[in-house]
Amino acid sequence: MNSDFFKYLNQLELLAFFSAYPLLYAIVSAFFGKGKLKIVPLLPYAYALTGTLYLGLQLKNLYPDYSIDNIRLVIQPLVLKLLGLFSIFFWLPLLSRKPVISLLHSLIFFFLLTKDLFLHAFTNRIDKGVIGNNMKVFTDSFLLNAASLIIIFTLYYFLIFRKRNLKMHL
């Protein structure tokens, strides 16, 4: 098979996990940035959850052969995949204190999407089918990132509720 096809599939994989996070960040910041409901500080944790799911997919793709040769073969393009895996570090409080850092990290993947749109609009070097695929993957990415945020939000407020109840009973 053509290596360009596999590069394209790897790019779609990255877009599926990380490309719509800037849109989710903008929506959450616009609607919940100043309110009583503190959702914006939870965004990096949702991004880290998405990155953890991406790591799970990569480990699934490597199974059952975790040899160095197979890792080199499967993890192409290496720089972008490693960059995607760096999203796991947003579980660390040092990085998650500043939600804008997670936004900056995700803009790299959003750029991949906008690059294809730009090339299609102004040079016609990108096929219409590629743009259609990118938009479908972007929609799926938004749903995945929104689901990650809902899960983190639910866990966070469940833990706060539980912590308050424990203090009341002591």
Secondary structure, 3 states (H helix, E strand, C coil): CCHHHHHHHHHHHHHHHHCCHHHHHHHHHHHHCCCCCCCHHHHHHHHHHHHHHHHHHHHHHHCCCCCHHHHHHHCCCHHHHHHHHHHHHHHCHHHHCCHHHHHHHHHHHHHHHHHHHHHHHHCCCCCHHHHHHHHHHHHHHHHHHHHHHHHHHHHHHHHHHHHHHHHHHC
